[in-house]
Amino acid sequence: MTTAVSLTTREVYQVLKEIALGVRTQRRLSAQSWNEIHTGPMSVEVDSWTLTLFNDGDTLHHCEDATCPAGRVGTLEDWQRYGTNPVDLLSAWELQQLEHMLASL
């Protein structure tokens, strides 16, 4: 029996970075907007990827989970085991851009 390899922190970070750079576009899957949630998860779709991002007082705190088009999944539990969440790898500028884009969805 084979099991799918979990998405790595770096793979998910690359998607987040490409959103911030404007290479990929995202659309909101959650009923509430980023500003309406204020504290809690919001799901977005990015080129057949699904990401659940956690809003903590209008700040992108972490990525709870991600699913790639091939069906591989990564979760906060997977990433914390190695001590890094994909959001932690974003530069200050990338994080600011991403938060701005989430607020405008």
N, C-alpha and C positions, 0 to 999 in steps of 0.2 A: 504494500500500500504506500503510495506517495502522497505527500502533503505539499500544498502550495507554499512557496516561500513568502513570508510577510513582506510587504512594502517596507523599504528602509526609510529612515529619516531623510537621507539625502535625496531619494527619489521624490518624496513628497515636497521637500524644500525646493527642488528644482521647479516643480509646478507652481508653487507659491511665488517664487522669484520671477518666473515668466509672466505671471499675472501682473505683478508689480511693474515689470518692464513694458507691459502692454503687448506682449507677444501672444498671450492667450487671453480670452475673455471669459468671464464667469457670468452665471445667471443664478439668481436666488431660487432655491427649492422650498425654503421655509415660508410659511404663511406670513410671518411677521418680518419686518425689515430689521436691519442691524440696529437702528436707533430705537425701534420699538422693543426689542429684546432687552437691551441694556446689560443684562447679566444672564447668560445662558447660551446654548448652542444654536448655530444657524447653519443649515446645509446649503451648499452651492454645487453647481455642476460646471465643469470646465473641460471641454473637449472630451466628453464621455468619462471623465473622472468625476467622482463624487467625494466631496470633502465636508466634514463637519467641523466648523471652526467655533471656538468658544469666545464669546464676547464678555469681557469683565469690565463693566463701567465704560463702555465704548472703546475699549482697548482690546486688540487681538491678543488673547492670553496664550492659547495653545490650539493645536489641531487634535480633535478627539479621535477621528478616524478618517481613513481614505480608502477608496476603492478605485483601482485602475481599470481601463477598458478590458483588459484580459481577465478580470475578476479577482486579481490578487488584492488582499486587504492588509492594511496596517492600522494598528490602534494605539492609543495613548499608552496602554499597558505594555505593548511591544516596545515602544520607543523609550519609555521611562526605565525599562530594564537596562538600557544602555546609557541612561542619563541625559538623553537629548531629545527634545521635541522639535519637529521641523521648523516651527516658528522661531525657536531659539537661534537658528542659523541665519535668519534674515538680518541684513544690515539695518541700521536705524532708518535710512532712507527707504529701503524696500518695505519695511514694516509700516512706515507712515503712508506710503503710496497705497499699500494694500488696505489699510484701515480707511483711507479716503474712498477707495473704490467700493469697499463693502458698505460704507455709509451711503453711497449714491445708488446702490442697487434698489 
